[in-house]
Amino acid sequence: MNEESTKKLKVAILYGGPSNEHEVSISSAKNVIENIDTSKFDVVELFIPKDSEFNINDVIETECDIVYPVLHGTFGEDGTLQELLERAGIPFVGSGSVSSGIAIDKNASNKLFAENDLCIPKGQIITKDNPKISIDFPIIIKPVNEGSSIGLFKCNSLAEYEEMQEDIFSIYKDMLAQEFILGREFTCGVIEIDGKVVALPVSEIIVDSTKIFDYKAKYTLGECLEITPADIEVNAAAKIQDIALRCHVLLDCKSISRTDFILTESNKIYVLETNTLPGMTKTSFIPAEAEAYGLSMKELINCLLESAT
């Protein structure tokens, strides 16, 4: 075996960042760093403080072979970072700038899904200056470009919506209002293994009927029940996996994605959104689904890094 074949690749792990998911990114990165295969990869940690400007030269100076952006939301997942890496010619884990930008824009991705005959909730963009709702209540309201269910609201009536408007528009200019779909909530990851795109086992999210699956429910112990693999009829699971694959392909995702769904009593499957850099914490869905598929965390990370080479 020659020296070239045994040379380890240098991986720069980018984490932190300016988004509201800064702390989630740190937890995800910690889990990735703890489980990365050090027999194959040398790791350089690049922490991005929440209140500082990112400098692509910091990455270039590491002379890394691959960048793994363990980032979520604004900057890290919206195509901004991806465009900088593309311009610098640095391989990276995850989708490209265009795909990332479309996926995080719920309005744009919903249009793409609808144009390709996928079922999505009825929705509309609302603003503080134009808050009129033209869909039936109850409704779900969320930022157009955000992750981790941050800024998520449920309004059961027009009166409740009017009471909540100050909070709804306190941070974000544009919000997406969608009809509330009653049903069971599922999520399904997609990863690339040896060049093949594979749907992972489906997970179910069970939240108290009086609550919604918002940021608090996602990251507070005991707020919700996450079941992987989901206790669901085989055909329904297969359909969810098939749609997750379709969303991944339609968005032209790379390496990894995770799509969220609602399954109604009549077995109608609604697509909610696709995440291009889903969480990788110890309690995140992707590691749990990968384990159910038969991949350890170390093997999962290997697959993701190999997809970038």
Beta strands, then each sheet from edge to edge (+ up, - down):
strand 1: 9-16
strand 2: 41-48
strand 3: 66-70
strand 4: 123-127
strand 5: 139-143
strand 6: 153-155
strand 7: 174-179
strand 8: 184-193
strand 9: 196-199
strand 10: 203-207
strand 11: 224-227
strand 12: 256-263
strand 13: 269-275
sheet 1: 2+ 1+ 3+
sheet 2: 4+ 7- 5+ 6-
sheet 3: 9+ 8- 10+ 11-
sheet 4: 9+ 8- 12+ 13-
end
